[in-house]
Amino acid sequence: DVFARQIRMGVDYHLPVVVHARDADADTLEVLKRFLPKEHKVYIHAYQGGQEMMRETLMEFPNCIFGVSSMVWCSEGAKATAIHCPLERMVLETDAPYLAKEPFEIPSLAEKIAELKGTTMQ
């Protein structure tokens, strides 16, 4: 109920909706589909959940982006997100000081994601 109200506020005020969901893929996707217009901007912060939820959200919401953090070094969910999320739908984040110590760690994160995707920074 609270999540749905927050989505409606974002829509009413023409603001992007930022989602931080943990262990709630099905519930999160259900509420997004029910209350968020398809074209509305939505940012899934520090995602480490299931790949099915990510795929379905990317297909359903063309203005959705997923945040990838330094958790790629220690979380299989974050690593899978980095591998399978298209670069143009991904944002790198530190969430400092919680998931990384400093924002200057972003270049290292970008290098790790390139490595996971089998490409280079070029």
Contacts in CASP RR format, 6 or more apart in sequence:
PFRMAT RR
TARGET T0000
AUTHOR 0000-0000-0000
METHOD contacts of the structure
MODEL  1
DVFARQIRMGVDYHLPVVVHARDADADTLEVLKRFLPKEHKVYIHAYQGG
QEMMRETLMEFPNCIFGVSSMVWCSEGAKATAIHCPLERMVLETDAPYLA
KEPFEIPSLAEKIAELKGTTMQ
3 28 0 8 1.000
3 31 0 8 1.000
4 31 0 8 1.000
4 34 0 8 1.000
4 35 0 8 1.000
6 17 0 8 1.000
7 17 0 8 1.000
7 31 0 8 1.000
7 32 0 8 1.000
7 35 0 8 1.000
7 36 0 8 1.000
8 35 0 8 1.000
9 15 0 8 1.000
10 16 0 8 1.000
10 17 0 8 1.000
10 40 0 8 1.000
11 17 0 8 1.000
11 35 0 8 1.000
11 36 0 8 1.000
11 37 0 8 1.000
11 40 0 8 1.000
16 40 0 8 1.000
16 41 0 8 1.000
16 42 0 8 1.000
16 43 0 8 1.000
17 36 0 8 1.000
17 40 0 8 1.000
17 41 0 8 1.000
17 42 0 8 1.000
17 43 0 8 1.000
18 42 0 8 1.000
18 43 0 8 1.000
18 45 0 8 1.000
19 28 0 8 1.000
19 32 0 8 1.000
19 42 0 8 1.000
19 43 0 8 1.000
19 44 0 8 1.000
19 45 0 8 1.000
20 45 0 8 1.000
20 46 0 8 1.000
21 27 0 8 1.000
21 28 0 8 1.000
21 44 0 8 1.000
22 48 0 8 1.000
25 49 0 8 1.000
25 50 0 8 1.000
25 52 0 8 1.000
25 53 0 8 1.000
26 53 0 8 1.000
28 53 0 8 1.000
29 53 0 8 1.000
29 56 0 8 1.000
29 57 0 8 1.000
32 42 0 8 1.000
32 57 0 8 1.000
32 60 0 8 1.000
32 61 0 8 1.000
33 60 0 8 1.000
36 42 0 8 1.000
36 61 0 8 1.000
38 60 0 8 1.000
38 61 0 8 1.000
38 62 0 8 1.000
39 61 0 8 1.000
39 62 0 8 1.000
39 63 0 8 1.000
40 61 0 8 1.000
40 63 0 8 1.000
41 63 0 8 1.000
41 64 0 8 1.000
42 57 0 8 1.000
42 61 0 8 1.000
42 63 0 8 1.000
42 64 0 8 1.000
42 65 0 8 1.000
43 64 0 8 1.000
43 65 0 8 1.000
43 66 0 8 1.000
43 67 0 8 1.000
43 91 0 8 1.000
44 54 0 8 1.000
44 57 0 8 1.000
44 64 0 8 1.000
44 65 0 8 1.000
44 66 0 8 1.000
44 67 0 8 1.000
45 67 0 8 1.000
45 93 0 8 1.000
45 95 0 8 1.000
46 67 0 8 1.000
46 68 0 8 1.000
46 69 0 8 1.000
46 71 0 8 1.000
46 78 0 8 1.000
46 93 0 8 1.000
46 95 0 8 1.000
46 99 0 8 1.000
47 54 0 8 1.000
47 66 0 8 1.000
47 67 0 8 1.000
47 68 0 8 1.000
47 78 0 8 1.000
47 81 0 8 1.000
47 85 0 8 1.000
48 71 0 8 1.000
48 75 0 8 1.000
48 77 0 8 1.000
48 78 0 8 1.000
48 81 0 8 1.000
49 77 0 8 1.000
49 81 0 8 1.000
50 77 0 8 1.000
50 80 0 8 1.000
51 80 0 8 1.000
51 81 0 8 1.000
51 84 0 8 1.000
54 66 0 8 1.000
54 81 0 8 1.000
54 84 0 8 1.000
54 85 0 8 1.000
55 84 0 8 1.000
57 64 0 8 1.000
57 66 0 8 1.000
58 64 0 8 1.000
58 66 0 8 1.000
58 85 0 8 1.000
58 86 0 8 1.000
58 89 0 8 1.000
64 89 0 8 1.000
65 89 0 8 1.000
65 90 0 8 1.000
65 91 0 8 1.000
66 81 0 8 1.000
66 85 0 8 1.000
66 89 0 8 1.000
66 90 0 8 1.000
66 91 0 8 1.000
67 81 0 8 1.000
67 90 0 8 1.000
67 91 0 8 1.000
67 92 0 8 1.000
67 93 0 8 1.000
68 78 0 8 1.000
68 81 0 8 1.000
68 82 0 8 1.000
68 85 0 8 1.000
68 90 0 8 1.000
68 91 0 8 1.000
68 92 0 8 1.000
68 93 0 8 1.000
68 109 0 8 1.000
68 113 0 8 1.000
69 78 0 8 1.000
69 92 0 8 1.000
69 93 0 8 1.000
69 94 0 8 1.000
69 95 0 8 1.000
69 99 0 8 1.000
69 100 0 8 1.000
69 109 0 8 1.000
70 94 0 8 1.000
70 99 0 8 1.000
70 100 0 8 1.000
70 105 0 8 1.000
70 108 0 8 1.000
70 109 0 8 1.000
71 77 0 8 1.000
71 78 0 8 1.000
71 99 0 8 1.000
72 78 0 8 1.000
72 79 0 8 1.000
72 81 0 8 1.000
72 82 0 8 1.000
72 109 0 8 1.000
72 112 0 8 1.000
72 113 0 8 1.000
72 116 0 8 1.000
73 112 0 8 1.000
79 116 0 8 1.000
82 90 0 8 1.000
82 112 0 8 1.000
82 113 0 8 1.000
82 116 0 8 1.000
82 117 0 8 1.000
83 116 0 8 1.000
83 117 0 8 1.000
87 117 0 8 1.000
90 113 0 8 1.000
92 106 0 8 1.000
92 109 0 8 1.000
92 110 0 8 1.000
92 113 0 8 1.000
93 99 0 8 1.000
94 100 0 8 1.000
94 101 0 8 1.000
94 102 0 8 1.000
94 103 0 8 1.000
94 105 0 8 1.000
94 106 0 8 1.000
94 109 0 8 1.000
96 102 0 8 1.000
96 103 0 8 1.000
96 105 0 8 1.000
100 109 0 8 1.000
110 121 0 8 1.000
111 121 0 8 1.000
114 120 0 8 1.000
114 121 0 8 1.000
END
